[in-house]
């Protein structure tokens, strides 16, 4: 899949996606597993699944399976009805961040809601950019993405809006943490493809 994406997008967008999204996610995941192993060495059996409390494993697996099934399979087939972006936003954004926060700390707050919205919008924006080269094939196969519904030119104009709204949704978290929003705005300009 990576080589197919390299053919579509080229080297620079793949590098940006890797260093801005994939690598930090993997590092956070592995640091969480390492922290779990430092706290509980018996978790070496399966640190990935043991990060969540025992009671949450089955509901989390069921939610993931239902989201994947609902996205692509009949009778819902949200991918073909134009609701795939909403499922992607919820699964990669608020559900992920708020679920992890609830499992680890037992609470939610405005900073985490803001972070979840930012991650969800960022993921939808990257998915939207990935759908642009495949607009003709998606239209032929009946896949109702935003690109096929809006048309290529209007969908292309929507890309900066996605990135801007994603970074603006992160501002409450930055303000609540007492950080300077200018640094995050400049970081957004650098990381946005």
Secondary structure, 3 states (H helix, E strand, C coil): CHHHHHHHHCHHHHHHHHHHHHHHHHHHHHHHHHHHHHHCHHHHHCHHHHCCCCCHHHHHHHHHHHHHHHHHCCCCCHHHHCCHHHHHHHHHCHHHHHHHHHHHHCCCCHHHHHHHHHHHHHHHHHHHHHHHCCHHHHHHHCCCCHHHHHCHHHHHHHHHHHHHHHHHHCHHHHHHCCCCHHHHHHHHHHHCC
